[in-house]
Amino acid sequence: MKQSSVRYLGPIVAVALGLLGGCGRKGQKECDAYLAKDLECGAESYKGLDETEKKQAADLVRAFCLEAMAGDAKGAPNAEVEKMANEMLATVRGKVACASAATCEQYRACEQAVDAKTAQ
């Protein structure tokens, strides 16, 4: 992540988590499937984490997923943060679709394709 992007991570997380409190359970089924596939196949993301850290990481993934499925980042502190948050949420929505992959190899390839599309 670029250094300039890092300074926006806190506000983006705050916006995503803040908005999460106001949304319903839209996307719960999809997010549960995505999280299960991510825990199964995204082992590198969770490598070296103890159980508490793994749960915290999973909770953050779930929160971002639910927010992504619920809509956009309305209420962001400024237009630049809103744009970055919406791009991040679109990436998460793209990755949620990867949960339907039959194998972990297909899942990882799908996530890489989503990341490549986002990088353009």
DSSP file (Angstrom, degrees, kcal/mol; ACC not computed):
  #  RESIDUE AA STRUCTURE BP1 BP2  ACC     N-H-->O    O-->H-N    N-H-->O    O-->H-N    TCO  KAPPA ALPHA  PHI   PSI    X-CA   Y-CA   Z-CA
    1    1 A M              0   0    0      0, 0.0     5,-0.1     0, 0.0     2,-0.0   0.000 360.0 360.0 360.0 137.4    0.0    0.0    0.0
    2    2 A K    >>  -     0   0    0      1,-0.1     4,-1.5     2,-0.0     3,-0.6  -0.329 360.0-120.4 -64.9 148.3    1.3    3.4   -0.8
    3    3 A Q  H 3> S+     0   0    0      1,-0.2     4,-1.0     2,-0.2     3,-0.2   0.882 114.6  54.2 -57.2 -40.5    2.4    5.6    2.1
    4    4 A S  H 34 S+     0   0    0      1,-0.2     4,-0.3     2,-0.2    -1,-0.2   0.815 107.3  51.5 -66.3 -28.5   -0.2    8.2    1.1
    5    5 A S  H X> S+     0   0    0     -3,-0.6     3,-1.2     1,-0.2     4,-0.5   0.807  98.3  66.4 -75.5 -29.7   -2.9    5.6    1.2
    6    6 A V  H >X S+     0   0    0     -4,-1.5     3,-1.4     1,-0.3     4,-0.6   0.869  91.7  60.6 -61.3 -37.5   -2.0    4.4    4.6
    7    7 A R  H 3< S+     0   0    0     -4,-1.0    -1,-0.3     1,-0.3    -2,-0.2   0.735 105.3  49.8 -65.3 -19.3   -3.0    7.7    6.2
    8    8 A Y  H <> S+     0   0    0     -3,-1.2     4,-2.4    -4,-0.3    -1,-0.3   0.551  86.8  86.3 -92.8  -8.1   -6.6    7.1    5.0
    9    9 A L  H <X S+     0   0    0     -3,-1.4     4,-2.8    -4,-0.5     5,-0.2   0.916  87.3  51.6 -60.6 -44.6   -6.8    3.6    6.3
   10   10 A G  H  X S+     0   0    0     -4,-0.6     4,-2.6     1,-0.2    -1,-0.2   0.951 112.9  43.1 -58.0 -52.8   -8.0    4.7    9.7
   11   11 A P  H  > S+     0   0    0      0, 0.0     4,-2.7     0, 0.0    -1,-0.2   0.874 113.9  52.5 -62.3 -35.4  -10.8    6.9    8.5
   12   12 A I  H  X S+     0   0    0     -4,-2.4     4,-2.9     2,-0.2    -2,-0.2   0.943 111.5  45.4 -64.9 -46.3  -11.8    4.3    5.9
   13   13 A V  H  X S+     0   0    0     -4,-2.8     4,-3.0    -5,-0.2     5,-0.3   0.918 113.5  50.8 -61.5 -42.9  -12.1    1.6    8.6
   14   14 A A  H  X S+     0   0    0     -4,-2.6     4,-2.7    -5,-0.2     5,-0.2   0.918 112.4  46.1 -61.4 -44.1  -14.0    4.0   10.9
   15   15 A V  H  X S+     0   0    0     -4,-2.7     4,-2.7     2,-0.2     5,-0.3   0.945 114.7  47.3 -63.0 -48.1  -16.4    4.8    8.1
   16   16 A A  H  X S+     0   0    0     -4,-2.9     4,-1.4     1,-0.2    -2,-0.2   0.931 118.0  40.6 -61.4 -46.7  -16.9    1.2    7.2
   17   17 A L  H  X S+     0   0    0     -4,-3.0     4,-1.1    -5,-0.2    -1,-0.2   0.863 114.8  52.9 -71.6 -35.0  -17.4    0.1   10.7
   18   18 A G  H  < S+     0   0    0     -4,-2.7     4,-0.4    -5,-0.3     3,-0.4   0.910 111.5  45.1 -65.4 -42.1  -19.5    3.1   11.6
   19   19 A L  H >X S+     0   0    0     -4,-2.7     3,-1.1     1,-0.2     4,-0.6   0.795 101.9  68.3 -71.7 -26.9  -21.9    2.5    8.7
   20   20 A L  H >< S+     0   0    0     -4,-1.4     3,-1.2     1,-0.3    -1,-0.2   0.871  91.5  60.8 -59.9 -37.1  -22.0   -1.2    9.6
   21   21 A G  T 3< S+     0   0    0     -4,-1.1    -1,-0.3    -3,-0.4    -2,-0.2   0.787 105.3  48.6 -61.5 -26.4  -23.9   -0.4   12.7
   22   22 A G  T <4 S+     0   0    0     -3,-1.1    -1,-0.3    -4,-0.4     2,-0.2   0.523  97.6  84.4 -92.5  -6.2  -26.7    1.2   10.7
   23   23 A C  S << S-     0   0    0     -3,-1.2    44,-0.1    -4,-0.6    43,-0.0  -0.616  70.1-129.9 -99.6 159.8  -27.1   -1.6    8.2
   24   24 A G        -     0   0    0     -2,-0.2    -1,-0.1    46,-0.1    46,-0.1   0.177  48.3 -73.5 -81.5-154.4  -29.2   -4.7    8.5
   25   25 A R  S >  S+     0   0    0      2,-0.0     3,-2.2    45,-0.0     4,-0.3   0.036  73.0 151.2 -96.9  26.1  -28.1   -8.2    7.7
   26   26 A K  T 3  S+     0   0    0      1,-0.3    43,-0.1     2,-0.1    44,-0.1  -0.392  72.9  13.8 -58.3 127.3  -28.0   -7.7    4.0
   27   27 A G  T 3> S+     0   0    0     -2,-0.1     4,-3.0    42,-0.1    -1,-0.3   0.513  83.8 132.8  85.6   5.1  -25.4  -10.0    2.5
   28   28 A Q  H <> S+     0   0    0     -3,-2.2     4,-2.6     1,-0.2     5,-0.2   0.915  73.7  47.6 -56.1 -46.6  -25.0  -12.1    5.7
   29   29 A K  H  > S+     0   0    0     -4,-0.3     4,-2.1     1,-0.2    -1,-0.2   0.931 114.8  45.8 -61.4 -46.9  -25.2  -15.4    3.8
   30   30 A E  H  > S+     0   0    0      1,-0.2     4,-2.5     2,-0.2    -1,-0.2   0.898 113.9  48.9 -63.8 -41.0  -22.7  -14.3    1.1
   31   31 A C  H  X S+     0   0    0     -4,-3.0     4,-2.9     2,-0.2     5,-0.2   0.876 109.1  52.2 -69.3 -37.1  -20.4  -12.9    3.7
   32   32 A D  H  X S+     0   0    0     -4,-2.6     4,-2.3    -5,-0.3    -1,-0.2   0.919 112.2  46.5 -63.0 -42.5  -20.5  -16.1    5.8
   33   33 A A  H  X S+     0   0    0     -4,-2.1     4,-2.3    -5,-0.2    -2,-0.2   0.911 113.6  48.8 -65.4 -42.2  -19.6  -18.1    2.7
   34   34 A Y  H  X S+     0   0    0     -4,-2.5     4,-2.8     2,-0.2    -2,-0.2   0.930 111.9  48.2 -63.0 -46.2  -16.8  -15.7    1.8
   35   35 A L  H  X S+     0   0    0     -4,-2.9     4,-2.8     2,-0.2     5,-0.2   0.913 111.0  50.9 -63.0 -42.6  -15.4  -15.8    5.3
   36   36 A A  H  X S+     0   0    0     -4,-2.3     4,-2.0     1,-0.2    -1,-0.2   0.922 113.8  44.5 -60.3 -44.0  -15.5  -19.6    5.4
   37   37 A K  H  X S+     0   0    0     -4,-2.3     4,-3.3     2,-0.2     5,-0.5   0.888 113.1  51.5 -68.2 -38.2  -13.7  -19.8    2.0
   38   38 A D  H  X S+     0   0    0     -4,-2.8     4,-2.2     2,-0.2    -2,-0.2   0.907 111.5  46.6 -65.6 -41.3  -11.2  -17.1    3.1
   39   39 A L  H  < S+     0   0    0     -4,-2.8    -1,-0.2    -5,-0.2    -2,-0.2   0.882 118.7  42.8 -66.5 -37.3  -10.4  -19.0    6.3
   40   40 A E  H  < S+     0   0    0     -4,-2.0     3,-0.3    -5,-0.2    -2,-0.2   0.927 131.8  18.9 -72.4 -46.5  -10.1  -22.3    4.4
   41   41 A C  H  < S+     0   0    0     -4,-3.3     3,-0.3     1,-0.2     2,-0.2   0.649 111.3  68.4-106.4 -18.9   -8.1  -21.0    1.4
   42   42 A G    >X  +     0   0    0     -4,-2.2     3,-1.8    -5,-0.5     4,-0.8  -0.147  57.3 144.9 -94.9  40.6   -6.6  -17.8    2.4
   43   43 A A  H >>  +     0   0    0      1,-0.3     4,-0.9    -3,-0.3     3,-0.9   0.797  63.6  61.6 -51.7 -36.3   -4.2  -19.5    4.8
   44   44 A E  H 34 S+     0   0    0     -3,-0.3     3,-0.5     1,-0.3    -1,-0.3   0.854  98.4  57.8 -61.0 -34.2   -1.4  -17.0    4.2
   45   45 A S  H <4 S+     0   0    0     -3,-1.8    -1,-0.3     1,-0.2    -2,-0.2   0.805 116.4  33.9 -64.8 -28.9   -3.5  -14.2    5.4
   46   46 A Y  H X< S+     0   0    0     -3,-0.9     3,-1.8    -4,-0.8    -1,-0.2   0.384  86.9 129.9-108.6   0.8   -4.0  -15.9    8.8
   47   47 A K  T 3< S+     0   0    0     -4,-0.9     3,-0.1    -3,-0.5    -3,-0.0  -0.334  77.2  12.4 -62.3 132.9   -0.6  -17.5    9.0
   48   48 A G  T 3  S+     0   0    0      1,-0.3     2,-0.3    -2,-0.1    -1,-0.3   0.410  95.4 126.9  83.4  -2.4    1.2  -16.9   12.3
   49   49 A L    <   -     0   0    0     -3,-1.8    -1,-0.3     4,-0.1     2,-0.1  -0.682  56.0-132.3 -88.0 140.0   -1.9  -15.5   14.0
   50   50 A D     >  -     0   0    0     -2,-0.3     4,-2.8    -3,-0.1     5,-0.2  -0.314  38.2 -92.0 -78.0 176.0   -3.0  -16.9   17.3
   51   51 A E  H  > S+     0   0    0      1,-0.2     4,-2.3     2,-0.2     5,-0.2   0.865 126.2  50.7 -61.0 -38.6   -6.7  -17.7   17.8
   52   52 A T  H  > S+     0   0    0      2,-0.2     4,-2.3     1,-0.2    -1,-0.2   0.931 113.6  44.7 -64.8 -45.4   -7.6  -14.3   19.2
   53   53 A E  H  > S+     0   0    0      2,-0.2     4,-2.7     1,-0.2    -2,-0.2   0.882 111.9  53.0 -65.9 -38.1   -5.9  -12.5   16.4
   54   54 A K  H  X S+     0   0    0     -4,-2.8     4,-2.5     2,-0.2    -1,-0.2   0.910 109.9  48.2 -63.8 -41.6   -7.5  -14.8   13.8
   55   55 A K  H  X S+     0   0    0     -4,-2.3     4,-2.7    -5,-0.2    -2,-0.2   0.912 111.7  49.7 -64.7 -42.0  -10.9  -14.1   15.2
   56   56 A Q  H  X S+     0   0    0     -4,-2.3     4,-2.0     2,-0.2    -2,-0.2   0.916 112.2  47.8 -62.9 -42.8  -10.2  -10.4   15.2
   57   57 A A  H  X S+     0   0    0     -4,-2.7     4,-2.4     2,-0.2    -2,-0.2   0.915 112.6  48.9 -63.5 -42.6   -9.1  -10.6   11.5
   58   58 A A  H  X S+     0   0    0     -4,-2.5     4,-2.7     1,-0.2    -2,-0.2   0.893 109.5  52.3 -64.1 -40.0  -12.1  -12.7   10.6
   59   59 A D  H  X S+     0   0    0     -4,-2.7     4,-2.5     2,-0.2    -1,-0.2   0.885 110.1  48.9 -63.1 -38.5  -14.4  -10.1   12.4
   60   60 A L  H  X S+     0   0    0     -4,-2.0     4,-2.6     2,-0.2     5,-0.2   0.913 111.0  49.4 -67.4 -42.8  -12.8   -7.3   10.4
   61   61 A V  H  X S+     0   0    0     -4,-2.4     4,-2.5     1,-0.2    -2,-0.2   0.930 112.5  48.8 -60.2 -44.9  -13.3   -9.3    7.1
   62   62 A R  H  X S+     0   0    0     -4,-2.7     4,-3.0     2,-0.2     5,-0.2   0.916 110.8  50.2 -61.4 -43.9  -16.9   -9.9    8.0
   63   63 A A  H  X S+     0   0    0     -4,-2.5     4,-2.2     1,-0.2    -2,-0.2   0.929 112.8  45.5 -61.8 -46.4  -17.5   -6.2    8.9
   64   64 A F  H  X S+     0   0    0     -4,-2.6     4,-2.6     2,-0.2    -1,-0.2   0.906 113.6  50.9 -63.2 -40.6  -16.0   -5.1    5.6
   65   65 A C  H  X S+     0   0    0     -4,-2.5     4,-2.5    -5,-0.2     5,-0.2   0.950 110.3  47.4 -62.8 -49.3  -18.0   -7.7    3.7
   66   66 A L  H  X S+     0   0    0     -4,-3.0     4,-1.4     1,-0.2    -1,-0.2   0.896 113.9  48.4 -60.7 -39.7  -21.3   -6.7    5.3
   67   67 A E  H  X S+     0   0    0     -4,-2.2     4,-1.4    -5,-0.2    -1,-0.2   0.913 110.7  51.0 -66.1 -41.6  -20.6   -3.1    4.6
   68   68 A A  H  < S+     0   0    0     -4,-2.6     3,-0.2     1,-0.2    -2,-0.2   0.897 112.1  46.5 -62.5 -40.0  -19.7   -3.8    1.0
   69   69 A M  H  < S+     0   0    0     -4,-2.5    -1,-0.2     1,-0.2    -2,-0.2   0.764 108.8  57.5 -73.4 -24.2  -22.9   -5.8    0.5
   70   70 A A  H  < S-     0   0    0     -4,-1.4     2,-0.3    -5,-0.2    -1,-0.2   0.771 116.7 -94.1 -79.9 -26.4  -24.9   -3.1    2.1
   71   71 A G     <  -     0   0    0     -4,-1.4     2,-0.2    -3,-0.2    -1,-0.1  -0.873  58.1 -30.5 157.4-124.1  -24.0   -0.2   -0.2
   72   72 A D        -     0   0    0     -2,-0.3     2,-0.4    -3,-0.1    14,-0.0  -0.577  59.6 -87.2-129.6-171.4  -21.4    2.5   -0.2
   73   73 A A    >   +     0   0    0      9,-0.3     3,-1.2    -2,-0.2    13,-0.1  -0.283  54.2 165.1-100.1  46.9  -19.4    4.8    2.0
   74   74 A K  T 3   +     0   0    0     -2,-0.4   -55,-0.0     1,-0.2    -3,-0.0  -0.351  63.7  38.8 -59.3 143.1  -21.9    7.7    2.4
   75   75 A G  T 3  S+     0   0    0      1,-0.2    -1,-0.2   -56,-0.0    -2,-0.0   0.551  78.0 155.3  91.2   8.3  -20.9    9.9    5.3
   76   76 A A    <   -     0   0    0     -3,-1.2    -1,-0.2     1,-0.1     6,-0.1  -0.315  56.4-112.2 -64.1 153.9  -17.2    9.7    4.7
   77   77 A P  S    S-     0   0    0      0, 0.0     2,-0.3     0, 0.0    -1,-0.1   0.771  91.5  -3.3 -63.7 -25.8  -15.3   12.7    6.0
   78   78 A N  S  > S-     0   0    0      1,-0.1     4,-2.5     0, 0.0     5,-0.2  -0.975  77.1 -97.3-158.3 170.3  -14.4   14.0    2.5
   79   79 A A  H  > S+     0   0    0     -2,-0.3     4,-2.5     1,-0.2     5,-0.2   0.850 118.6  53.7 -62.6 -36.5  -14.7   13.1   -1.2
   80   80 A E  H  > S+     0   0    0      2,-0.2     4,-2.2     1,-0.2    -1,-0.2   0.921 111.7  44.3 -66.9 -43.0  -11.3   11.5   -1.4
   81   81 A V  H  > S+     0   0    0      2,-0.2     4,-2.8     1,-0.2    -2,-0.2   0.897 113.1  52.5 -66.0 -40.4  -11.9    9.2    1.5
   82   82 A E  H  X S+     0   0    0     -4,-2.5     4,-2.6     2,-0.2    -9,-0.3   0.915 109.9  48.5 -61.5 -43.2  -15.3    8.3    0.1
   83   83 A K  H  X S+     0   0    0     -4,-2.5     4,-2.1     2,-0.2    -2,-0.2   0.934 113.8  45.7 -62.3 -46.9  -13.9    7.5   -3.3
   84   84 A M  H  X S+     0   0    0     -4,-2.2     4,-2.3     1,-0.2    -2,-0.2   0.903 113.5  49.8 -63.9 -41.2  -11.2    5.3   -1.7
   85   85 A A  H  X S+     0   0    0     -4,-2.8     4,-2.7     1,-0.2    -2,-0.2   0.913 110.2  50.0 -64.8 -42.9  -13.7    3.6    0.6
   86   86 A N  H  X S+     0   0    0     -4,-2.6     4,-2.2     2,-0.2    -1,-0.2   0.879 110.4  50.4 -64.1 -37.0  -16.1    2.9   -2.3
   87   87 A E  H  X S+     0   0    0     -4,-2.1     4,-2.0     2,-0.2    -1,-0.2   0.916 111.8  48.0 -64.5 -42.3  -13.2    1.4   -4.4
   88   88 A M  H  X S+     0   0    0     -4,-2.3     4,-2.2     1,-0.2    -2,-0.2   0.917 111.6  49.5 -64.2 -43.1  -12.3   -0.8   -1.4
   89   89 A L  H  X S+     0   0    0     -4,-2.7     4,-2.4     1,-0.2    -1,-0.2   0.873 109.0  52.7 -65.2 -36.8  -15.9   -1.9   -0.9
   90   90 A A  H  X S+     0   0    0     -4,-2.2     4,-2.1     2,-0.2    -1,-0.2   0.884 108.1  51.7 -64.4 -38.1  -16.2   -2.7   -4.6
   91   91 A T  H  X S+     0   0    0     -4,-2.0     4,-2.2     2,-0.2    -2,-0.2   0.922 109.2  49.6 -63.3 -43.8  -13.1   -4.9   -4.4
   92   92 A V  H  X S+     0   0    0     -4,-2.2     4,-2.2     1,-0.2    -2,-0.2   0.926 109.0  52.0 -61.8 -44.2  -14.6   -6.7   -1.4
   93   93 A R  H  X S+     0   0    0     -4,-2.4     4,-1.1     1,-0.2    -1,-0.2   0.898 109.4  50.9 -58.9 -39.9  -17.8   -7.3   -3.4
   94   94 A G  H  < S+     0   0    0     -4,-2.1     4,-0.4     1,-0.2     3,-0.3   0.896 110.8  48.1 -62.9 -40.2  -15.8   -8.7   -6.2
   95   95 A K  H >< S+     0   0    0     -4,-2.2     3,-1.1     1,-0.2     4,-0.4   0.807 100.5  65.0 -72.8 -29.0  -14.0  -11.1   -3.8
   96   96 A V  H >< S+     0   0    0     -4,-2.2     3,-1.5     1,-0.3    -1,-0.2   0.878  96.5  58.2 -59.1 -36.7  -17.2  -12.2   -2.2
   97   97 A A  G >< S+     0   0    0     -4,-1.1     3,-1.2    -3,-0.3    -1,-0.3   0.757  93.1  68.9 -64.3 -23.3  -18.1  -13.7   -5.6
   98   98 A C  G X  S+     0   0    0     -3,-1.1     3,-2.2    -4,-0.4    -1,-0.3   0.700  77.6  81.7 -68.4 -18.8  -14.9  -15.8   -5.4
   99   99 A A  G <  S+     0   0    0     -3,-1.5    -1,-0.2    -4,-0.4    -2,-0.2   0.710  80.4  65.5 -61.8 -19.2  -16.5  -17.8   -2.5
  100  100 A S  G <  S+     0   0    0     -3,-1.2    -1,-0.3    -4,-0.2    -2,-0.1   0.494  73.9 122.8 -82.3  -1.1  -18.3  -20.0   -5.0
  101  101 A A    <   -     0   0    0     -3,-2.2     6,-0.1     1,-0.1    -3,-0.0  -0.332  61.2-141.1 -61.6 140.6  -15.0  -21.4   -6.4
  102  102 A A  S    S+     0   0    0      2,-0.0     2,-0.3     5,-0.0    -1,-0.1   0.817  80.2  30.0 -74.4 -31.8  -14.9  -25.1   -6.2
  103  103 A T  S  > S-     0   0    0      1,-0.1     4,-2.2   -62,-0.0     5,-0.1  -0.834  79.5-116.1-127.0 163.6  -11.2  -25.3   -5.1
  104  104 A C  H  > S+     0   0    0     -2,-0.3     4,-2.8     2,-0.2     5,-0.2   0.855 116.7  56.4 -65.7 -34.4   -8.8  -23.2   -3.2
  105  105 A E  H  > S+     0   0    0      2,-0.2     4,-2.2     1,-0.2    -1,-0.2   0.923 109.3  45.4 -63.2 -43.2   -6.7  -22.7   -6.4
  106  106 A Q  H  > S+     0   0    0      2,-0.2     4,-2.4     1,-0.2    -2,-0.2   0.886 112.3  52.8 -66.1 -38.7   -9.7  -21.3   -8.2
  107  107 A Y  H  X S+     0   0    0     -4,-2.2     4,-2.5     2,-0.2    -2,-0.2   0.945 111.0  45.2 -61.3 -49.3  -10.5  -19.1   -5.2
  108  108 A R  H  X S+     0   0    0     -4,-2.8     4,-2.4     1,-0.2    -2,-0.2   0.889 112.7  51.4 -64.2 -38.7   -7.0  -17.7   -5.1
  109  109 A A  H  X S+     0   0    0     -4,-2.2     4,-2.0    -5,-0.2    -1,-0.2   0.901 110.0  50.3 -64.1 -40.0   -7.0  -17.1   -8.9
  110  110 A C  H  X S+     0   0    0     -4,-2.4     4,-2.2     2,-0.2    -2,-0.2   0.932 110.9  48.2 -63.3 -46.5  -10.4  -15.4   -8.6
  111  111 A E  H  X S+     0   0    0     -4,-2.5     4,-2.5     1,-0.2    -2,-0.2   0.892 110.4  51.8 -62.1 -39.3   -9.1  -13.1   -5.8
  112  112 A Q  H  X S+     0   0    0     -4,-2.4     4,-2.5     1,-0.2    -1,-0.2   0.883 108.5  51.6 -64.3 -37.7   -6.0  -12.3   -7.9
  113  113 A A  H  X S+     0   0    0     -4,-2.0     4,-2.2     2,-0.2    -2,-0.2   0.901 110.2  48.7 -65.1 -40.8   -8.2  -11.4  -10.9
  114  114 A V  H  X S+     0   0    0     -4,-2.2     4,-2.1     2,-0.2    -2,-0.2   0.920 112.4  48.5 -63.7 -44.0  -10.2   -9.0   -8.7
  115  115 A D  H  X S+     0   0    0     -4,-2.5     4,-2.0     1,-0.2    -2,-0.2   0.902 111.1  50.4 -63.1 -40.8   -7.0   -7.4   -7.3
  116  116 A A  H  X S+     0   0    0     -4,-2.5     4,-0.7     1,-0.2    -1,-0.2   0.899 110.2  49.7 -65.1 -39.8   -5.6   -7.0  -10.8
  117  117 A K  H >< S+     0   0    0     -4,-2.2     3,-0.7     1,-0.2    -1,-0.2   0.896 111.1  49.7 -65.1 -39.4   -8.8   -5.4  -12.0
  118  118 A T  H 3< S+     0   0    0     -4,-2.1    -1,-0.2     1,-0.2    -2,-0.2   0.852 104.2  59.1 -66.4 -35.6   -8.7   -3.0   -9.0
  119  119 A A  H 3<        0   0    0     -4,-2.0    -1,-0.2     1,-0.3    -2,-0.2   0.686 360.0 360.0 -69.7 -17.5   -5.1   -2.1   -9.7
  120  120 A Q    <<        0   0    0     -4,-0.7    -1,-0.3    -3,-0.7    -2,-0.1   0.486 360.0 360.0 -73.4 360.0   -5.9   -0.8  -13.2
